[in-house]
Amino acid sequence: MVKKLYFFILLIFSTTIVCAQNATLRGQITNTKTRERLQGATVRFDEEKHAVITDENGNYILSVAAGEYKIKVKYVGYAEFEKKIKLSPGQTVVLNITMEQKEENLQAVSVFGRLDKESEAAGRTAEKDANNITNVVTAKVMERSPDINAANVLSRVSGVTIQRNTGGSEAYAMIRGLEPRYNNTLINGVKVTSPDEKSRYVSLDVVPSDLLQKIEVSKSLLPEMEGDAIGGTINMVFKDAPDTMLIKANAQIGYSQIFLDRKFQSFSTADISSKSPLAINGDDYKAQPGDFSRSNLDFKQKTALPSAVAGLTYGNRYLDGKLGIMIADNYQNQYFGTNSQFNPVVANPQDDFKPGITDFSNLTYSNHQINNGLAVHADYIIDKRNKILFNNVFLYSYLAQARLGIDTAIVGGNGGRNGPGTGTVTDDNRSLVQKELLENFKLEGKHILSKHLLFDWAGVFSVSTKKMPDEADISINHLIKTDFTSTPDYFDGITHTWQHNNDKDEDGIANLTYKGKINDHTLELKVGGLYRHKDRFNEQDQYQLKPLAGADGGKQIYTGIENASWSVYNAKGTADYDVNNYTAFEDITAGYAEFKLSLNKLDIFGGVREENTSQGFDYATFIPTAENAVRKNYTDVLPSLQLNYKLNAKTNIRASYFKSLSRPNYYELVPYNIQGTNGTSETGNPNLKHATADNFDLRYELYPKDDEQLFISGFYKKLYDPIELELTGFGGGDITYKPTNIAPEATIEGVELVYTKYFGRIGVSANYAYIYSNVTSLKDFPDTTQKNTAVGKLESRPLQGQTKNSANASLMYRDGAHKVFVQLAYQYIGTTLSQVYNNYGYDYYHQPQSFLALSGEKGVGKHFTLFGKFNNLLNTPTTTTINNITVGRDIYKANYNIGLRYVN
C-alpha cells in the first residue's frame, strides 16, 4: 500500500515538473485600423510544427516547451506578422497582435488562412473589399441555416428568389426579378454546363451546401467577368485546403410531413431499359408490343423511408506546407412530394374572351431523389512566386418520380359533360427516372513574373449529361353519366419516351496583371481573354401504344397494367423526325482591358470587354419541312465603370455602370413545333435575337463590426430586345407559345435593404427588395365592332417571373460559451407574374407566400455538435391564379431533420 502511494505521489510530482517546464502563449488578433477580430488567422511557431487557428473572437492559445521562438501570424489579405519571443518554464505570456491589410504589390503567392473564408466575419470582409457590388454567404452561415442545398441558401439573399417546377424537383435562381435566362451560374469562377436539354441554367437544389466555402452573388460586372448576366452572377466557391489537418463529418435524418398524411407512390425500375427499341436493334427495327416494360406503370402505395444526409471532409497540407489537399463528399437520399391542383383555362369568345376552366386536375407527386456531390482540391506551391491549383467538382442526381393525376373534364371530353358531377374522368399516371451528371474540372496557375507583374491562367473542362430512360405515361378514362352511374375504366393509351442530353465546354483563360504606383497611388492594369467551345446534343425517341379492341369489339376495359394489350402505333419511333433531336455548337471569344486606380479614399475601377458569339443548330436528321442549319454570329462591346468611395474604415459608397447581355436558350433557336393540349402548341424561333442591357447601381455599405452590416441599394436596368414566351393566336385561334423579343425595350428598377446586428447574444438579420418592371406586349382584346371576335391591343405589365416585394428576416441567438446557436427564419415573396396569358387584363400570377424555418445547434464536448433543421413550418402552398380563378396550387408541407456533426 505504501509503495502504491509513493508511486502515485511520484507520478503527480513528475507530471507537475513536466507541465511546469511548458509555457503558454495566448492573445487576440485584430485589424489595426478597425479593431475587427480576425477569425481564422493562422498562428504558428516558426521552429515548431505547433499551429492554431483563431476562434470567432480572434483569440488563440498555444502551449509549448520553454525556449526562444519566432511567432508568425498569417491571414489572407493582410501583411504577415513576425516577432521573436522568449518563453520561460511555466510562464504565460499574453500577446495581442494587430495586423494591417496588404499593400498592393506582388511579392509572394500565399495559401495561408484558408479556413477564415468560411466564417461570417470573412463574408463581411469579402463584401467590403470587393471591387464590385457583391453579396456573400459563407460556409458557417450555411451550416447554421435551415438549408442543405445552394438553392435554399440563395433564397435568403437580398433580391434573390427561387423558381421551382410543380413537382419540386428543380430550383433556379432569379436575381432582381429577372428569370433564370438572365443570370449566370459559375463553379469556382467559371461557367458550368447545363444538364437540361433546352436551357442554359443549372438546378441549384443538386448542389449540397456542405461542399461550399461560400456563395458570391455579384450584382455588378467587372470587365474580367463574363458578360452574359443582366440580373447577376452566382459563383459557388467550393472548399479548398486548410492550413492544418481538418476532418469533418456530419449525418442527419429527416422526414417530410406530406408522407405522414398520405402514402408514397412507388414503381419498379427493375425492367426499365436504358435504350429505346430502335437504339437496341437498329434503324430498320419495328418495335413489338413486348418490347415495352409494364412494371414502371404498376404504381404501389408504401410508407416513405426517412430522408438521410451524410457528409465527410478531409483536408491537410503536406511537404512542409507546399501541397494542400481537400476532399469533400456529401450524399443526400431524400423523399419528398407535392399535392397539386391544375385547372387549365381557355378563352370564351362568347364572353368577351374571358378565360374559363376546362378541367379540374388533382395530381400527387412522390419523389425519391439521390444527390451526391464530390469536390476535390489540390494546390502546390512551386516557390513563393509560383503556384498550381486543381479543382474538380462532380455532381450526380438521380430522381424517380411518380405522378398520379385525376382529370375531370368540365367542357368537351369523351362523351361530354351534362350537368355538375358528370363528364369524363381521366387517370393520367406517369413514371419518370432521370439521371443527371455535372463535372467541372479546372487546372490553373498563378505566377509572379516580377515585382509588378502577375500572370494567371486556367484550363477548364465541363460536361453535363441527363438521361431519362423510358419515361412512361398511361391514360385511363371513364364517363360519369347523367344518372351518376359510371362506365368501366377504359384503356386510352401509353407513351414511352427515351431522352439523352449532353453539354460539353472546353475553356482557355489567361490574364496579365500589372501593379504599381502613380504619385503614391496604387494602379492596377489587367488584360486577358477567354475562349470557349461548346458542343451539345439531344436525342429523343418516343413510342405511342394504342389499345387493342376489347372482347366485344369495343373499347378495351382496363383491369390493370398486366392485363392491358396494345399495338405499337409508330413502330419505328420518332427518332428519324423528332424535333427534339438536335446538335448545337457555340464558340465564345472574349477579351478585356481594365484598370483600378486607388486614391486616398476612392477606388476607380473600369474598362471594356468584347465578346464574340458564334453559334449553330442542326436537326440530327434533315427534316425537309423545317428550317435546318441555323447559324448566328454577333459581337458585343461591354463597357464597365465602378466607383468605391471609402467614407471611413467601416463605410463604402459604391456606384456602378455596366453593359451586359443574355443569349437565347439553345433550343429556342431550333424551329421546332410541338402540339400540346387544349389547343395550345409550342414553337421555336430561329430569328430570336439576344438581349442586352444597360445597368446602373448605387449602394451604401456600413460595417459596424466584423459580423454586422447595413446596405442600402438602388438599381436601374434598361433591357433591349428582352426575351419572353409570347402568346400568339389572337382572335380565338389556336394559342402558340413562342420565344420572341417581346418588345424593343423593357425597364426594371428597385431598391434593396440589408441589415445584420447583434445585441449581445441576440442577433437580427433582415433584407428587403422592392422591384418594379415594365414591358409592353400585344394581347387579345374584344372587338367592339364585331361580336365574338378579338383584335390585338398593347398592354403594359411586369416582366415574366418578376416579384415586386421579397423579404427575409431572421432572429438569432448565439451563446459561444455554451456552444448554442438558434435561428428562426421568415421569408416573404410577393405576387409574381408566372406566365403571360393571351387575353388583355389576364395573366397568371403566383399569390404571396410566407415561409417559416427553424434551425439550431448545440456543441457537445470538444468535437461534436447536435443540430436540427425544420423547414416550411407554415405549410405554405404555391397558388396560381388568373384574376380570381385558381388555376394551380402546389402543397409541399413541412420537412424535419436532425443530425450530428464532428469536427476534429
Summary of the structure (lengths in Angstrom):
residues: 904
radius of gyration: 30.7
end to end distance: 40.9
largest distance: 118.5
contacts: 3117
relative contact order: 0.11
helix: 9%
strand: 59%
